[in-house]
Amino acid sequence: MSDGELSDTNFDDYSPPVLPDGVRKEVISEADDKKSKKPRPGDEVTIDYSGVLASSGIEFESLHSRDAPFTFTLGQDEVIKGWDLGVATMKKGERAKFTLEPEFAYGEEGRPPTVPPNATVIFTIELVSWVKKEDLFGDKSVIKSLLEEGTGYEHPKKGKEVRMSIKAVAESGAVLNERSGADYVLGSDELGSLGKAVDKALRGMLKGERCSLKCAKGCVQQEEVTVDLNLEEIYDVEDVSWAKDSSVMKKRLREGEGHQRPQDSCRVEIVVESVTDKAGNACPGFSGPKQVRFLSGNGDVCDALESAVSHMRKGERAAITSVASKAISASLGLAEVTGDAVVFTVEVVDFSTMPNQHNLHEEDKVTLATRQKEVGAQLYKKQRFELALEKYKKVVEGLHDTNKWSDECKQEAKELKRAAKLNQAACYLKMGNLASTLSTCNEIIREEPHNVKALFRRAKAHHGRSEFVEALRDLEKTLEYDPENAEAKALLPHVKKAKKLADKESQDTFSKMCQGFGKLGSGKENHKPPPNEKPVEPPKEKPEEVAVTFRMRDPEVGEDEQLLVVGAPEVLGAWDQTKSVELQLLPPVFAPPTGSGRAPKVEKIWEATVDIPQSEGRAEYRYLVRGPNGDRLEPGTHAVHLAGMGGSRQRCTDFWKNA
């Protein structure tokens, strides 16, 4: 078995060669399934046939003269050339008549005594069945035979988790490996010497497909090995945490129905089948299975279930792995959770459908946003900051387009949006996301420069980032507009003290640098003894990944919209827009007013950094804007070259491409 793997073959794109003039085909009856595929060279075909001489019509051979159906390998010169060419154009169940000139039949010698020299013959052939075969590595070390076709279009890739059944039997009859319904990660070393052949086969299989692998001597063992393989499920593992920090991961165990998912505030019914640690041990306190009914997004269940169920469909079954802090649920008997992670096995039984928010009347939208804001406040008091943040985001999303509203509703919507954004900043502060705090406060201050709450929260974010000059400036403005602000008064001395210490450290560092410069050339330099010789270390293996920073300048992104990047690499979603990577809006860079005194235009810059394997070579990508009305994909395509760049950083500064 060679070390270099061949690329996976797309059998759907295969077309047999056009028949030459010496082979004429006449279809007697079409295949039962006109959409069925045709065999290709290397496949094992079984036919029913009869042959007559074109000159006399005398039958010289038929399948009835044989004891068993005739089977041969297509394209391997096991039969006359006309058969290899003709059968390749047929589908299962098709019957056809082939007229073969001598050079495609038995040639100048014929086949005495039944076929004379230079004879034209006519064969009536029915393709009874065929088994698709594939030389996985191109060296005949592993031959894959398709036993049952799968469904869908997804092929598992390296690192993907699947459920499969496998039985490997040596030529001597010894069973080397047998598992039923076992979970397996492609690329792991779990299968030992079988791993390379099994991984290669799985990468070309569809869900539900069954196949047999014939491994030559020396490939797996010193004898021939046959592997029966059944791909039962391809697990879809998704990061469903709100912050996309992998704190809540969903592994789909069974697909759901349709495309709808639970919306905010809808009634949801789930069954929590089990709650375990990562080793599969039951968590103390839970007694199940347990049926749970709750209003989505209202905090009735733990954060892990809230975030995961919103990504599930009716009838879907999933394993939800969560950090312990997001799995605490008194209603499930999990008032205290020990260990690093908790695994919930959950099925979504049913959920109610909500009216499309975009179709609501403006008064109803204001009422809904008010209720969402109130629920967000309750969640904030309970220190459910991430869930409260999601509520406040929905307030802003639901009030994004108010141009045609009445003046009264416009004003109410404006006040609700301002309050929701201020509360978003408060949530970000509690979560320690200082960059998002700054970004949110900057949005508010651009519209309302005297907003005291936004100024104070931005000051706290600057303080947390050790940006003491900026923090001091914002606190002074806060007290200028609200001299009695107790929180600002309390924080101000701490910021001044921290700034003073930072200034002193900078001065000390500068003084030491100057002292060092003064000693140069005076002979007073510190002469250190020569370092001890250290053994030469072997060269370190060069990293495989490239840290790529995607930066988009001044895209047309609304207040209620988000910028994302999607591309060919798997870490960019493999062109699946649902798995695209979010970019963050950076805080604006301060620019002094122009000579006219007019403030310069504020440039919006979005940025995200992703580690991409250098093996991707030339990686193409696009940006997309996601909002309440769906995704808006960039028409043009960008590209970044990664080959040979492992361990380095690359920055892609882009503008929106319209073509």
C-alpha positions in Angstrom: 0.0 0.0 0.0 1.6 3.3 -1.1 2.0 6.2 1.4 0.5 8.8 -1.0 -3.2 8.6 -1.0 -5.2 9.2 -4.2 -7.9 11.8 -4.3 -11.5 10.5 -3.7 -13.2 9.7 -7.0 -16.5 11.2 -7.9 -18.4 8.3 -9.5 -21.4 10.5 -10.4 -19.2 12.4 -13.0 -18.1 9.2 -14.8 -19.2 8.8 -18.4 -18.2 5.7 -20.6 -16.3 6.3 -23.8 -18.3 6.7 -27.1 -18.6 3.4 -29.0 -16.4 3.1 -32.1 -17.8 2.3 -35.5 -17.0 -1.4 -35.2 -19.4 -1.7 -32.2 -23.1 -0.9 -33.0 -25.7 -0.9 -30.2 -29.4 -1.3 -30.4 -31.4 -1.0 -27.1 -34.1 -3.7 -26.8 -35.5 -2.7 -23.4 -34.6 0.2 -21.2 -33.4 -0.1 -17.6 -36.0 -0.2 -14.9 -34.4 2.8 -13.2 -33.4 5.4 -15.8 -31.5 7.3 -13.1 -29.3 4.4 -12.2 -25.5 4.7 -12.9 -23.4 2.8 -15.4 -20.5 0.5 -14.4 -17.0 1.7 -15.0 -13.7 -0.1 -15.6 -12.7 -2.3 -12.6 -16.4 -3.0 -11.6 -17.6 -6.6 -11.4 -20.5 -7.1 -13.8 -23.0 -10.1 -14.1 -24.7 -10.6 -17.5 -27.1 -12.8 -19.3 -26.3 -13.2 -23.0 -26.5 -15.1 -26.3 -24.5 -14.8 -29.5 -25.2 -15.5 -33.1 -23.3 -15.2 -36.3 -24.3 -12.2 -38.3 -23.9 -14.0 -41.6 -26.2 -17.0 -40.8 -28.1 -16.1 -37.6 -26.9 -19.4 -36.1 -26.5 -19.2 -32.3 -22.9 -20.2 -31.3 -23.1 -19.5 -27.5 -25.5 -18.5 -24.8 -25.7 -18.3 -21.0 -27.9 -21.4 -21.0 -24.8 -23.5 -21.8 -23.2 -22.4 -18.5 -24.0 -23.6 -15.0 -23.9 -20.2 -13.4 -24.4 -16.5 -14.4 -21.4 -15.1 -16.2 -19.4 -12.5 -14.1 -16.3 -10.7 -15.2 -14.3 -7.5 -14.3 -15.0 -4.7 -16.7 -12.1 -3.2 -18.6 -9.5 -5.8 -17.5 -9.3 -7.7 -20.9 -11.0 -10.7 -19.4 -13.5 -10.8 -22.3 -13.5 -9.7 -25.9 -13.1 -6.0 -26.5 -16.6 -5.4 -27.8 -18.0 -6.7 -24.4 -15.8 -4.4 -22.4 -16.9 -1.4 -24.5 -20.6 -2.3 -24.8 -21.4 -3.3 -21.3 -19.9 -0.1 -20.0 -22.7 1.8 -21.8 -25.5 -0.2 -20.0 -27.5 0.2 -16.9 -28.8 -2.5 -14.5 -31.8 -4.3 -16.1 -31.1 -3.0 -19.6 -31.2 -5.4 -22.6 -29.3 -4.5 -25.8 -28.1 -6.0 -29.1 -24.4 -5.4 -30.0 -23.1 -6.0 -33.5 -19.4 -6.5 -33.3 -17.0 -6.3 -36.2 -14.1 -9.0 -36.2 -11.5 -6.6 -34.6 -13.9 -6.2 -31.6 -14.9 -9.9 -31.5 -12.7 -12.9 -32.3 -10.5 -11.3 -35.0 -8.8 -13.1 -37.9 -8.5 -16.4 -36.1 -12.1 -16.7 -35.0 -13.1 -19.2 -32.3 -13.1 -22.7 -33.9 -15.2 -24.6 -34.4 -18.2 -22.3 -33.7 -17.0 -18.9 -34.9 -15.1 -18.7 -38.3 -12.2 -16.3 -39.0 -13.1 -12.6 -39.6 -16.7 -13.2 -38.5 -19.1 -10.4 -37.5 -21.1 -11.5 -34.5 -24.3 -10.3 -32.8 -24.7 -10.5 -29.0 -27.9 -9.9 -27.0 -26.8 -8.9 -23.5 -28.7 -8.1 -20.4 -26.9 -6.4 -17.5 -28.2 -8.4 -14.5 -26.2 -6.6 -11.8 -22.9 -5.0 -11.1 -20.7 -4.3 -8.1 -18.9 -1.0 -8.0 -15.2 -1.6 -7.2 -12.5 0.9 -6.4 -8.7 0.5 -6.1 -8.4 2.8 -3.1 -4.7 3.5 -3.3 -4.0 2.8 -7.0 -1.7 -0.1 -6.3 -4.4 -2.9 -5.9 -3.5 -3.3 -2.2 -7.1 -2.5 -1.1 -10.1 -3.1 -3.4 -13.4 -1.7 -2.2 -16.6 -3.4 -3.4 -19.9 -1.5 -2.9 -22.6 -3.8 -1.4 -25.3 -1.2 -0.7 -25.5 2.4 -1.7 -25.9 5.2 0.8 -28.0 8.3 0.9 -27.3 12.0 1.0 -24.3 13.8 -0.2 -21.9 14.2 2.7 -18.7 12.3 2.9 -16.9 12.2 6.3 -13.5 14.0 6.4 -10.5 13.5 8.6 -11.3 14.4 12.2 -15.0 13.8 11.7 -16.8 11.4 14.1 -19.0 8.6 12.7 -21.0 5.6 13.9 -20.0 2.4 12.0 -20.1 -1.4 12.2 -16.9 -3.3 11.2 -15.8 -6.9 10.9 -12.3 -7.7 9.8 -11.5 -11.4 9.1 -8.1 -12.8 8.1 -7.7 -15.4 5.3 -7.2 -18.0 8.1 -10.6 -17.2 9.5 -9.4 -15.3 12.6 -11.6 -12.3 13.5 -9.2 -9.3 13.8 -11.8 -6.7 14.8 -15.5 -6.7 15.2 -17.7 -3.8 16.4 -21.3 -2.9 16.0 -22.7 0.6 16.2 -19.3 2.0 17.4 -18.3 5.6 17.4 -15.1 6.3 15.6 -13.1 9.4 14.7 -11.4 9.4 11.2 -7.7 9.8 11.6 -7.4 8.4 15.1 -5.1 5.4 15.8 -8.0 3.4 17.3 -8.0 0.7 14.6 -4.2 0.1 14.4 -3.1 -1.4 11.1 -6.7 -1.4 9.8 -6.9 2.4 10.2 -5.5 3.6 6.9 -7.6 1.4 4.7 -10.8 2.0 6.7 -10.3 5.7 6.8 -9.7 5.9 3.1 -12.9 3.9 2.5 -15.0 5.9 4.9 -13.9 9.2 3.2 -15.7 8.0 0.0 -18.8 6.6 1.7 -22.3 8.1 2.2 -24.5 7.5 5.2 -26.1 4.0 5.1 -23.5 2.7 2.6 -22.2 -0.9 3.0 -19.0 -2.1 1.4 -16.4 -4.8 1.5 -12.6 -4.2 1.5 -10.2 -6.8 0.2 -6.8 -6.1 1.7 -3.8 -7.8 0.0 -1.1 -9.7 1.9 1.2 -7.4 3.7 -1.3 -4.5 3.7 -2.8 -5.2 7.2 -1.3 -8.6 8.1 0.9 -11.2 6.4 -2.3 -12.8 4.9 -5.2 -11.5 3.0 -7.9 -9.7 5.1 -11.5 -8.9 4.3 -13.3 -6.0 6.0 -17.0 -5.6 6.0 -17.9 -1.9 6.7 -21.2 -0.2 7.3 -21.4 3.6 7.7 -24.4 4.1 9.9 -24.2 7.8 10.8 -22.1 10.8 10.2 -22.2 13.0 13.3 -22.6 16.7 12.8 -20.7 18.4 15.7 -21.5 22.1 16.1 -20.4 24.8 18.5 -23.7 26.1 19.7 -22.4 28.3 22.5 -23.5 31.9 22.2 -19.9 33.2 22.4 -18.6 30.5 19.9 -16.0 29.5 22.5 -16.7 25.7 22.4 -18.3 25.8 25.9 -21.4 24.1 24.5 -21.0 21.5 21.7 -23.8 19.6 20.0 -23.3 16.2 18.4 -26.3 15.2 16.3 -27.2 11.6 16.9 -30.3 11.5 14.8 -31.6 14.0 12.2 -34.8 15.9 12.9 -37.7 16.8 10.7 -38.0 19.8 8.4 -36.0 23.0 8.8 -37.7 24.9 11.6 -36.0 25.4 15.0 -37.4 26.8 18.2 -37.7 30.6 18.2 -37.4 32.9 21.1 -40.3 32.5 23.7 -41.9 29.5 22.0 -43.0 26.5 24.0 -40.6 23.6 23.8 -40.9 20.0 24.9 -37.8 17.9 25.2 -36.8 14.6 26.8 -33.5 14.6 28.7 -32.5 10.9 28.4 -29.3 11.0 30.5 -26.8 13.3 32.1 -23.2 12.0 32.4 -19.6 13.1 32.7 -17.3 12.7 29.7 -16.4 9.2 30.8 -20.1 8.1 30.7 -20.7 8.0 34.4 -24.1 9.2 35.5 -24.2 12.6 37.3 -25.5 12.4 40.8 -28.9 14.0 41.3 -30.4 13.4 37.9 -33.1 10.8 37.6 -34.3 10.2 34.1 -35.3 10.0 31.4 -37.1 13.3 32.2 -39.6 15.2 30.1 -39.1 19.0 30.3 -41.3 21.8 29.1 -40.1 25.4 29.0 -40.3 28.8 27.2 -37.3 29.1 25.0 -34.9 32.0 26.0 -36.6 32.7 29.3 -34.1 31.0 31.5 -36.3 28.1 32.6 -33.5 25.6 31.9 -29.7 25.8 32.1 -27.6 27.7 29.6 -26.4 24.5 27.9 -29.9 23.4 27.0 -31.1 26.9 26.1 -28.3 27.4 23.6 -28.3 23.9 22.2 -32.1 23.4 21.8 -32.3 26.6 19.8 -30.2 24.8 17.1 -32.2 21.6 17.0 -35.2 20.5 14.9 -38.3 18.5 15.9 -37.4 14.9 16.4 -33.7 15.5 16.5 -31.6 13.7 19.1 -28.3 15.0 20.2 -25.5 14.7 22.7 -24.7 18.1 24.3 -21.4 18.5 25.9 -21.1 21.6 28.2 -18.7 23.1 30.6 -20.0 22.5 34.2 -20.9 26.1 34.9 -23.5 26.1 32.1 -25.1 22.8 33.2 -26.4 23.7 36.6 -30.1 23.1 36.7 -32.1 22.6 39.9 -35.1 21.3 37.9 -33.0 18.4 36.7 -31.5 17.7 40.1 -28.2 19.3 39.1 -28.0 22.1 41.8 -24.2 21.4 42.0 -22.1 20.0 39.2 -18.6 18.6 39.7 -16.0 17.8 37.0 -15.0 19.7 33.9 -17.8 18.8 31.6 -21.3 17.4 31.5 -23.0 15.5 28.6 -26.7 15.7 28.1 -28.5 13.3 25.8 -31.6 15.2 24.6 -34.4 14.7 22.1 -36.6 17.5 20.9 -40.2 16.2 21.1 -42.1 19.3 19.9 -42.2 23.1 19.9 -44.8 25.7 19.1 -44.3 28.0 16.1 -44.2 31.7 16.5 -45.6 34.3 14.0 -42.9 35.8 11.7 -41.7 38.9 13.6 -41.2 40.8 10.3 -44.9 40.5 9.6 -46.0 42.0 12.9 -47.6 45.5 13.2 -45.4 48.2 14.6 -47.2 48.4 17.9 -46.9 44.6 18.3 -43.1 44.8 17.6 -42.8 47.5 20.3 -44.8 45.3 22.7 -42.6 42.3 21.9 -39.4 44.2 22.3 -40.6 45.6 25.7 -41.3 42.1 26.9 -37.9 40.9 25.7 -36.2 43.7 27.5 -38.0 42.9 30.7 -37.1 39.3 30.5 -33.5 40.3 29.8 -33.5 42.4 33.0 -34.7 39.5 35.1 -32.0 37.2 33.6 -29.4 39.9 34.4 -30.5 40.0 38.0 -30.1 36.2 38.1 -26.6 36.6 36.7 -27.5 34.8 33.5 -25.5 37.4 31.5 -25.1 35.4 28.2 -28.8 34.6 28.0 -29.7 38.2 28.9 -27.3 39.5 26.2 -29.2 37.3 23.6 -32.5 38.9 24.7 -31.1 42.4 24.4 -29.8 41.6 20.9 -33.2 40.4 19.9 -34.7 43.7 21.0 -32.3 45.6 18.7 -32.9 43.1 15.8 -36.7 43.4 16.1 -36.6 47.2 15.8 -34.1 47.6 13.0 -36.3 49.2 10.3 -38.6 51.9 11.6 -38.6 54.4 8.7 -42.3 53.9 7.9 -43.5 53.9 11.5 -45.5 56.5 13.2 -43.6 59.2 15.2 -44.9 57.7 18.5 -43.7 54.2 17.7 -40.4 55.5 16.3 -39.7 57.3 19.5 -40.5 54.2 21.6 -38.4 52.0 19.4 -35.5 54.5 19.7 -35.6 54.5 23.5 -35.9 50.7 23.6 -32.9 50.2 21.3 -30.8 52.6 23.3 -31.7 50.9 26.6 -31.0 47.5 25.0 -27.6 48.5 23.7 -26.6 50.0 27.1 -27.7 46.7 28.7 -25.6 44.8 26.1 -22.6 46.8 27.2 -23.4 45.9 30.9 -23.6 42.2 30.0 -20.3 42.4 28.1 -18.6 44.0 31.1 -19.9 41.2 33.4 -18.7 38.6 30.9 -15.2 40.1 30.7 -15.6 40.9 27.0 -14.1 44.3 27.1 -13.6 44.7 23.3 -17.3 44.2 22.7 -18.1 46.6 25.6 -16.0 49.3 23.9 -17.6 48.7 20.5 -21.1 48.8 21.9 -20.5 52.0 23.9 -18.9 53.6 20.9 -22.0 53.1 18.9 -24.1 54.7 21.6 -21.8 57.7 22.1 -21.6 58.4 18.4 -25.3 59.1 18.5 -25.5 60.5 22.0 -22.1 62.0 23.0 -23.5 63.0 26.5 -24.8 59.5 27.4 -23.5 59.1 31.0 -24.1 55.4 31.2 -22.2 54.6 28.0 -19.3 56.9 29.0 -19.0 55.2 32.4 -19.2 51.7 31.0 -16.6 52.6 28.4 -14.4 54.0 31.2 -14.7 50.7 33.1 -13.7 48.7 29.9 -10.7 51.0 29.3 -9.7 50.5 33.0 -9.9 46.7 32.6 -7.6 47.0 29.5 -5.1 49.1 31.4 -5.9 52.1 29.1 -5.8 54.5 32.0 -5.6 57.8 30.0 -8.8 56.9 28.0 -10.5 55.7 31.2 -9.7 58.9 33.0 -11.0 61.0 30.1 -14.3 59.2 30.1 -14.7 59.4 33.9 -14.1 63.2 33.8 -16.7 63.5 31.1 -19.1 61.4 33.1 -18.7 63.6 36.1 -18.9 66.7 33.9 -22.4 65.7 32.7 -23.4 64.0 36.0 -21.4 65.5 38.9 -23.2 63.3 41.5 -22.5 60.0 39.8 -21.4 57.9 42.8 -20.0 55.0 40.7 -17.8 57.4 38.7 -16.6 59.1 41.9 -15.7 55.7 43.4 -13.8 54.5 40.3 -11.9 57.8 39.7 -9.3 57.5 42.4 -8.5 53.9 41.5 -7.9 54.9 37.8 -5.7 57.8 38.9 -3.6 55.6 41.2 -3.2 52.9 38.5 -2.2 55.6 36.0 0.4 57.0 38.4 1.9 53.5 38.9 2.0 52.9 35.2 3.7 56.2 34.6 6.3 55.5 37.3 7.0 52.1 35.7 7.5 53.7 32.3 9.8 56.3 33.8 11.9 53.7 35.6 12.2 51.7 32.4 13.2 54.8 30.4 15.8 55.7 33.1 17.4 52.3 33.0 17.6 52.4 29.2 19.3 55.8 29.4 21.8 54.5 32.0 22.6 51.6 29.7 23.2 53.9 26.8 25.6 56.0 28.9 27.8 53.0 29.7 28.3 52.1 26.0 32.0 52.7 25.0 33.1 53.6 28.6 34.3 50.1 29.5 31.7 49.9 32.2 29.5 47.6 30.4 28.5 44.5 32.3 30.7 41.7 31.0 28.9 38.5 31.5 30.9 35.2 31.5 30.5 33.2 28.3 27.4 31.1 28.5 27.7 27.3 29.0 27.6 25.4 25.9 24.3 23.7 25.5 23.7 20.5 23.5 22.4 21.2 20.1 18.7 20.5 20.0 17.2 18.8 17.0 15.3 21.2 14.8 11.7 21.7 15.9 8.9 20.6 13.6 7.5 23.5 11.7 3.9 24.3 12.6 1.3 23.3 10.0 -1.1 26.1 10.6 -1.1 29.7 9.4 -2.7 32.4 11.6 -4.8 34.4 9.0 -6.4 37.7 10.0 -9.3 38.6 7.8 -9.9 42.4 7.9 -12.7 44.1 6.0 -12.8 47.9 5.7 -16.0 49.9 5.5 -18.5 47.2 4.5 -22.1 48.1 4.3 -23.3 46.5 7.5 -26.3 47.7 9.4 -26.7 48.2 13.1 -28.6 44.9 13.4 -26.4 43.0 11.0 -23.2 40.9 11.5 -20.2 40.4 9.1 -18.9 36.9 8.6 -16.4 35.1 6.4 -16.9 31.8 4.6 -14.5 29.8 2.4 -13.2 26.6 1.0 -11.1 25.5 4.1 -13.1 23.4 6.6 -12.3 26.0 9.4 -14.1 28.6 7.3 -17.2 26.3 6.9 -16.2 24.6 3.5 -18.6 27.1 1.8 -21.4 26.2 4.3 -22.7 29.6 5.3 -24.2 28.2 8.5 -20.6 27.4 9.7 -19.1 30.8 8.7 -16.8 32.7 11.1 -17.9 35.9 12.7 -15.8 39.1 12.5 -15.7 41.7 15.3 -16.2 45.4 14.8 -13.0 47.1 16.1 -13.2 50.2 18.2 -12.7 53.3 16.0 -9.2 54.8 15.9 -9.1 58.4 17.2 -8.4 60.9 14.5 -8.0 64.7 15.2 -10.4 67.1 13.4 -9.4 68.5 10.0 -8.2 72.1 9.5 -11.8 73.1 9.0 -12.7 71.8 12.4 -14.9 69.1 10.9 -14.6 65.6 12.4 -13.1 63.2 9.9 -15.2 60.2 8.7 -15.0 57.2 11.0 -13.9 54.1 9.2 -15.5 50.9 10.3 -13.1 47.9 10.4 -14.1 44.3 11.1 -11.6 41.6 12.0 -11.2 37.9 12.8 -8.2 35.6 13.1 -8.4 32.0 12.1 -5.8 29.2 12.1 -5.8 27.5 8.7 -3.7 24.5 7.7 -1.0 25.4 5.1 -2.1 22.2 3.2 -5.1 24.2 1.9 -2.7 25.8 -0.5 -4.6 28.6 -2.3 -7.7 29.2 -0.1 -10.6 31.1 -1.5 -13.1 32.9 0.7 -15.9 35.5 0.6 -17.5 37.8 3.2 -21.2 37.8 4.0 -23.6 40.0 5.9 -26.1 38.3 8.1 -29.2 40.1 9.3 -32.9 39.6 10.1 -33.7 39.1 6.4 -31.1 36.4 5.8 -27.6 36.3 4.4 -26.1 38.7 1.8 -23.1 36.9 0.1 -20.3 38.9 -1.4 -20.4 38.4 -5.3 -16.6 38.5 -5.7 -14.0 36.0 -4.3 -10.8 36.6 -2.4 -7.9 34.2 -2.0 -4.9 33.7 0.3 -1.9 31.6 -0.5 -0.9 29.3 2.5 1.5 26.7 1.0 4.8 26.7 2.9 3.6 29.4 5.3 3.1 27.2 8.4 3.8 28.9 11.7 3.5 32.4 10.2 0.9 35.1 10.3 -0.9 36.6 7.3 -3.3 39.6 7.2 -5.9 39.9 4.4 -7.1 43.5 4.3 -10.1 43.5 1.9 -12.8 45.7 0.5 -16.2 44.3 -0.5 -16.0 42.8 -4.0 -19.1 43.3 -6.2 -17.8 41.1 -9.0 
